[in-house]
């Protein structure tokens, strides 16, 4: 497969790259190093620019009004959009808009009217409530939040952890066990409004990522009607699993973007900085670090675009997505680590974005399925399912 | 780490501010009645961390206030958490924060 961008893709890449350099970086230079949001007036102004670029609502399917770009192009743009300090978790500070949660596109017409369309119009935000204190990598077994039938609806009890955006969202997609005897076949997906009695955002979960935090949720006799079931009862696992697989491609792309930005900084610094009478770039130790950076970036880029290409062609891409996520998060973290080493003491300071990337990239090796789970998925493919 | 800051108040004076560390973190300012009037943070761009931020508070407010601090590298999320906690506990943001609240502050219902 040839992953050289087409002329049209290159034009889009250039536009986004210019946007990051001319619009995002100057604003970011004035923000707190851990900021995750722009000033609302700046955000609104830049949204008008992304609309003019034809790229607003970049993750919204074309049939729902989003731009007509395929997942390979989207991946190439995601690599560009991440190349600034906040880019890993807040690429371009959300000025390209969001699609909300992919699962909500599976909603019935009534739910689309109440949730999907307001989300696409930017009137509602959602959270994704899957992970629990009992675990997140193995949702089929770890989900202990339960929903029991009552009064033409369901009563949800349990808790969730590491849930992003729940304190600001108007609704969430929540996974609960509706049949304890069925394992992955006993999980149902519910849409829960933020003001539903019994739904609580209990606390902020502080992590290495100070900019945008996660929360802990509690469901205490939280009743929702049958109209809030997303998809079919006991078929929620497929909804969750599909999302987790698809999410791995843009997740990997953002890691690559940050790695490229860190690597470029390291190259620049190595050419400029002198120690013991010679530039760092002349030292073999430094050259080899830069070469290793280059290898990690190229490897991750190839695997991620390969996964995107298979997804674009409608082929199974579960294993490719796992390889992409694994190589991009592990390789990207190594690139940032080496780039900090090349920068010496300055690399540790908040004057440069490297320390934030280092903290946030560390999370990427765990988020959206840790490296060990990705390896497990790949091993299943290699060994066949009978080896499980 | 406790959810709420509950250290005793220290008088906002030049002498006390000079003893503060240069680290990053969050702080609260209270009036003479012990009512929290402001929650702030010393972020990565602060000149001397909590010390310079509290010095700015002293310069702007003058005498008659108290403060308490928490050294915290997660100052950004901790700051928002303290604002949400205050609103959950009292129904409103501290007086000075209410004048220019964060753009999209979330909701907490702490135990």
Interface residues (C-beta under 8 A of the other chain):
Chain A: X32 X33 X34 X35 X36 X37 X39 X40 X166 X167 X168 X194 X200 X201 X202 X203 X204 X206 X207 X210 X211 X212 X213 X215 X350
Chain B: X1 X3 X43 X44 X45 X73 X74 X75 X76 X77 X78 X80 X81 X84 X103 X104 X105 X106 X107 X108 X109 X110 X111
